[in-house]
Amino acid sequence: MRTILTGATVVDGSGQAFPGTVVIDGATIAEVRPGRGDAGAGDGKVLKLDGLVVAPGLIDMHSHDDVAATDPGLFPAKIAQGVTTSLVGADGLAYAPVDPEQREALVRYWNPVNGPPQDLWDADWPGLAAKLDGRLGINVVPAVPHGNLRIRHLGWELGRFSTRALARAIADVVRGLDQGGAYGVTTGLGYVPALAADFEELVAFCRPLAARDRIYASHLRDYGTAIWAAIDETLDLGRSLGIRVHLSHLHLSHPQVFGRAPEMVEILERARQSGIRVTWDLYPYSAGSSILHSYLPAWLFDGGPETALARLRHPGVVERLQRDPVVNAHDWRRAVISHTRSGEYIGRSVAACAQAAAMTPARWMARLLVQEDLEVSAVIQQTLADDDACLAEASGAVVGSDGLGYGQLPHPRYYGAFAEFYDRHVRQRKALSMTEALAKMSTRTAEIVGLADRGRLVKGAAADLWVFDPDRYRARASYEHPRRLAQGVVQVWVNGVPMLTNGEVRSDLRPGRVLAVRR
């Protein structure tokens, strides 16, 4: 069935916008031509889209859609923004490879972020891809998660690899890249157990990327006062191995570094000019969100989730937490509980809950994490809008939602990151043109990752595309009402299947695919 889109402004990913016609034939784009004529209209369904824009489907550079892409209650939030593909396995943790004996601990640790996996986990990438087949509302692109491989070959202890164990882990990296088609290696260096990795370990994990031109994408060791050293470490990896490096959800999250985004951009641009292929993603909000225990000191989780729970029950450990500088560095008034297993405390700050219980924040969080079996997430205000805008509008930036769809009061970025980015930087700030913003949300991400048939509207490309009203496209989700769908999107196709028609999302269809990178 051919569909002819005519009357719209076409943004084809080349940097140009022009009046044109796009022809969809099955799962591919059959033709893109200038002009709004109806030539060939007798050979298919014609959609007249006067005043609208047709563009390549958006690509989420940093998502937690590992399970959400299969969930009819969640993936419509992405489609309603024009997103057709999400990169998964972010922050070095994923649901493959996971051995059966590791599953319970990994799910307990990561469940509030990626969601309950049900059967969507496997000991290898092809096995997980087979389970996802026919269940995806949007496309996903897998990664090799460094944290999983550390747990698989070293356990949860914050130690170093033996030579033999490291060799086994690197063999897994190669399998993930060659058999799984992973876009690269991801790390979560702020999370246990990955934070124990030294530079030599990261070099070993990333060395196979060079010959395959894949990327290293990292949740940095620090986004506060030590962010400069964290960025230097990543740039050193790119320089020493000649690989692409990518900084996940880049932001400045400590008052001592507020206002220094221009300095950071200058450092990154100099690195790019020197030949280091560095890029970064971010979302257009001043708050972040993660599992609550990720904001606590690393020693608490040395040994894994069960060990952490046992420690949290011990009065001496709680006393140590109260004295720990990591805990005392946070302003807990800015941390709002967004999810708990029981559903209690939602929308209240850690500081307010602690005060109501006549406890210190450390003692109250210890009690809460035990009570909720670690299943607690929070939204934390942490950046300046001007810093975020400076990083977003620089040439190396693309968009990643980092969205957590699960939970009672999730961060609005899951439902609104792309629409908010467009609204803020194109309409409100007038800092980016429409074509520049769309490139950051699609084409450049496809180029960074190596998705040759996505991010462009050209003959033979996959029919992932969307139509939107540039005057109406904006987010409706807020911190108070985070589950409101974006507005202004008129049509969306995923692999040629219409998933949104006249503003209505089809949550009953599953045209998404696991996309393999082969470059």
N, C-alpha and C positions, 0 to 999 in steps of 0.2 A: 504494500500500500504506500503510494507516494503522497507526501504532504508538501504543498508549496506555500512558503511563507513570503508574503509580498506586502509592500507598503511600509515596511519597517526601516529604521536605521540599522545597518549591519555593522557590528564591531567584530571583525574576523580574527583578532589576535595579532594582526600585523602592525598595530599602532594606528590604523586608520579607521574612520567611521564614515560610511557612505550609504546613500539610498540603494537598497538592493533586494535581491530575491534569494532565498535559500530553499533548496529542495532536499527533503528527507526521503530516503528510499530504504525501508526496513531499518536496520541498525546502523546505517551509515549515511553520511552526507553525500548526495549525488551531484550537487552543483551549488555553486555560489557565484552570482553574477550581479554586476551593477545594474541599476534601473529597477523601476517598480512595475514593469509590465507583467501581464499574466501569461506570457508565452509558455506553452506547455501545460496550461491549467486544465486542459481536457484530460490529462493523463494522471489525475489525482485530486485530492481534496485541497482546496485553496483556502488559506486563512489570510484575510486582509487585516493588516496590523498597523494601520496608519497612526502615527504619533508615538509608536512604541519602539523599543530597542530589542534586537535579537543578538545574543552573545554566546560565547562558549560557556558550557556548564562550569560553575565555580568548583574549586578544589580546595578542600580544607587541609592545610599543610600540617596541622597539629591537632588531631582529634582524639577523643576517647570513644569512638564509635565501634569498638571491637564487638560489642554485643548490640549496641543501640541501632546499628544499621539493619538489624533483623527485627527490630521492635516496632510494630505498627503504631504504638503510642508515642514513639520518639522520632523515627526518621522523617515523618512529615514536617518536623520543625526545620530540618535541613532543606528539604525540597522547597518549602515555602520561602526560602531565601535565595533559591537558585542553585544550591549546592547539589552536585551530581556525583562527586567522588570525595572520599575521605582517606587520608593516610592514617593507618592504625599502628598499634604497637608502640605508641609514644612513651617517652620517659623511661625506656628500657625495660618495660614490663608489659606482657601480653599473655594471651591464652594459648600460644604455641611458641616454642616447645615447652610442654608441661608434662612431666611424668606423673603417673597416678599417685605415687607416694608423696609428691610435692603439692598436689592440687589443693588440698584442704588449707594448708598454710598460706599459699599464694592467693587463693580466693579470699580468705579472711583479711589479708593485708590490703588487697586491691579492689575488693568488692564495691566499696562506696564510690570508686572512680569509674571503672569500666563496666560495672553492673554484674549481676549474677550470671555466670556463663552457662548454666544448665549443662547441655552436652557440647557446648561450643568451646572445647579445649581439646588439644591433641598433643601427642609427643613429637609431632613433626608438622611442617607447614603444609605439605600436600594433603595430609589427613584432615587438617582444619579447613582447608579450601574445599574439600569434598563435602564437609558438613555444612559449609556456608552456601554451597551451590543451591540456587532456587529459593533462598531465604532472605536475600538482600534487597532492601528498598533502594539503595544507592550502591555505587561501586566502592570497594575498599582496596587499598594497596598495603601489603604487609611489610613489616620491618623485621630485622634481626634484633631482638631485645637483649641487651647486655645483662640486665638484671636477672632475667630467666636463666641465662647460661651460667651466671655465677651461682645461682641457687642449685642448678642441676649438677654442677661439677664441684662445688665447694661448700654448699649449704649456706645457711644464714649467718655464719660467723664472719666477723670483720677481719679476716685474715688475708693471706696472699696465696696465689695459686702455686702448686708444685709444677715442675716442668711438664710432667705427664698429664696432669689435669688441665693445664693451659692448652696443651696440644689437642686434647679432646674437645675443649671449648672452641678452639679455632676451626677444627673440622666441622663443628656445628655451624659456625659463621659461614663457611664456604657452602655447606649444604643449603642454608637459608638463602644465600644469594643466587646459587645456581639452580637448585631444585624448586625453591619457594618463590623465586623471582622478587625477593625483597628489594625495596628501594635503597636500603642501606642499613647501617647499624645505629641504633638509638641507645642513649644512656640517660639514666636519671641519677645524676651525681649528688642530688640532695636527698636521696632515698636510700634506706638500708635494703640490700647489702652493697649496692653499687658504689656508695660513697667511700668504701674502703679501697677502691681501685686506684692504683698509682699510675703515673704517666706511662711507664713501660707497659703496663697491662693494656692501657688504651691503645697504645701503638700496635701491640700484637693483635688486638681485636680489629683494628682498622686497616691493617696492612692489606688484607684481601680486597679492600675497596678500590685500591689504586688501579689494578689491571682491568676492573670492571666499570670504572667511572661511576661508582655509586657514592652516596653521601654519608657523612657522619653527622647525626643530628643529636644535640645534647641539651638536656635540662642541666644547666650549669651547676657548679658546686655552690655558688652563692650569687644572690642578686642584690645584696646589700653592700656593706663596706668593702667586702673582698671581691666584688664583681670584676675588678680590673684584672686581678690574677686569674680569675676563672676564664675570662675572655682570652687572656694571653695563652693559657694552656690549650684552648681550642685552636687558636691561630697557629700555635707551635705544631699541633698535629697536622694541620693543613699544609704548613710549610715543609715539615720534615718528610711527609709521605706524598705530597703533591695531590692531595685529595680535596674534594669539595667538603666544606664544613658548614654547619648550619646551627644557629643559636635559637633554641626553642623559647617561645614566649618571652622575648627579651624585654626587660623592664628594670627600673631603678626603684628598689623597694625599701630604702632606709633614708630617714631624713638627712643623714650626713652626706648622701650622694644626690639629693634632690637638686634639680637644676643643671646637672652635668651631662644631660643627654647630647647637647651639641659636641661636647668633648668626646663622648663615646662614638658618635657618628664619624667624627674626624679620624679617630683611631681606626675604625672599621673601613672607612673609605681609603685611607692610606694603605691598609693591608690589601684591599682589592687592587689598588694601583700597582702594588708590588708583585702581584700575581697570585695571591692567595684567594681562592674562590670561596669567599665567605658570604653567607646570606643569613637572614633572620626572619622570624615571624613574630607577630603579636596580635592582640585583640584590643578593641577600642574601649576599654573600661579601666577605671582606676582601682578596681578591686580584683584580687585573685581568689582562687578557691582550690582547696585540696582536702585530703584526709587530715583530720585534726592532729593525729599523732606525728605527721610529717614535720610539724612545727616544734617538736620536742627534741631533746638531744639524742644523738645517734647511739650512745651507749645503752639506752633503754631497750633498743631492738637488737642488740648484738645477741645472736642465737635464734632470732625469729619471733613470730607473733606469740607463741605459747610462752616463751621465756619472758617476753615483755609483760604479758598479763600476770605472770607469777611475780615479777618484780613490782608491778603496780599495786599488788596486794600487800606488799611488805612496808611497814611504817618507816623503816630506815631509808628505803628508796624514795618514798614520798618526801621525806626531809631533804634528801639530796636534790630532788627535783626543785624544791622551793629555793635552794641556794644556787641552782645552775644558772650561769649567765645567759644561756640560750633562752631559757624560759623568761628570765627577767628582762631580756632585751625587747620583748614584744609589748605593745600596748594592747592589752586584751579587751579594752573597750571597743576596739575596731574589728574584733573577730566575732562574727555572728554565726551561731549554729544553724546550718542549713539542712542537715540530715542526721537522724539517729535511728537506730534499729527500733526503738520503742515509740518514736514519734514525739518524745518529750523535748522541751527546751527550744523548739524551732523558732527562729526569728529573734532570739535573745542573745545578747553578747555574753561572752565568757565571763567578763568582769561583773556584769549585772547578776548572772547566775551564782557566781562565787560569793558576791556580797550578800545575796538573799539567803545563802546557805551558811553565812558567817564563816567562810573559808577563804584561804588564799586561792588565786587562780590555779596554781600548781596542784594543790590538794583536791580542788573540785574537779579538775580535768582527770586526775588519776582515778577518782571515784567514778566519774562518768565513763571513762574508757573501759573500766572493768564491768560496769553495769551494762554497757552496750556492746560488749565483746569486741571492742575496737571499732565498731561500725559508726563512726562519727565524721561528718564533714563540716567545713566552715567556709564562710565567705569573709575575706579580710581586706579592708581598705588599705592600700599600700603604695600608690604612686601618685605623681602629679600629672594632670592632663597635658600640660605643656611638654613635659618630657616624653609622654606617650606619643604625642603628635609629631614631635621631632624625629623620633625613631621610625614611626610609621611612614612618614613622607619621604624618607631617604631612599636612595635608589636600590639598596640591597634588601628592602623589606617586602615581605608578602604577608598574607593574612592566614592565621590559624586560630580557630575558635577556642581550643583547649577546653571545649565545652563538656560539662558533666551533666548529662541528662537525667540521671537518677537522683532520687532524694526528694524530700518534702518541699524545700524552698531553694531550688538550685540557682546558681549564678545565671543571670539572663543571657550570658554570652552563647549558651547552647542554642537558644531560640532567636538570637538577634545579632551575632557578631558581624556577619557580612553586611547585613542591611544597615547596621549602625555605622560601620566603617564607611560605607558609601555616603550615607547621609551626612556624617560629620566632616569628611575630608573633601567631598565634592560640593555639597550644597552649603553647609554651614561655614566651613573655613575657606572654601574656594581655593584650596591649596593643590588639589589634584584635578586633572581633567577626567571626564568620564572614561576615556580610553585608558588613562594611566591607572585609575582605580580598578577597572575591570582586569587589567593585566596583572596587578598585584593579587587579585582574588582568583586568578585562573591561569593565564598564559605563562607567567613567569614561574609559577609553581610547577606546572607541567615540564617546563624546561629544566628547572633545578633537579627534579626527580627523575626525568627521563621517560615521561609518558608521551611518546611520539604522536599518538593519535588522539590526544585530548588537548584542550586549551586553545584550539584553533578551529575556525570554521573554514575548512577547505575540502575539496573533493576527496573522498576516500577516508576522511576522518570519522571517528565514532560519532554517532548522532546523540551526543550529550550537549544539550543547549537549552537556553531559557529565553523567555520574552518578558520584558518588564516595562513598566511606566516610569520613566526617569523622574517624573515630578512627584510620584506617590511612593516610590520604593523607600521604605524606612522600617526600623525596628519598632515593635510595640511592647516588647518585653521590658520589664523593669525589675529592680531588686524586690519590690513589693509584689509584683505580678509577673514572675519570670517565665510563665508558660504561654504567653500571648504570641501567636504566629506573626511573622513579618507581613507587611502589606505591600501591594504594588506589583507583585509577580503574577503574570497572566497565564503563562504556559511554561511547562518544563518537560523535557524528554530525557529519559535515561536509556541509553542504548536503543534509541528510536521508539521507546514505549512512552506514551503520554502519561506522565505521573501527576501533572497538575494541569487542569483545563479550566479556563475562565475563573481562576482563583481557587478551585476546589482540588484538594490533594487526594489522590488515590492511595489509600493505605493497604489495599487488598492485593496489590500487584507486587511482584518481586523480580524486576528486570536487572538488578544489580549483579555485578560480577567481581570476582577476585582478580585484580589486574596484576600481571607480572611485568616487572621491569627487565628488559633485555637490551642493554646498550653497551 
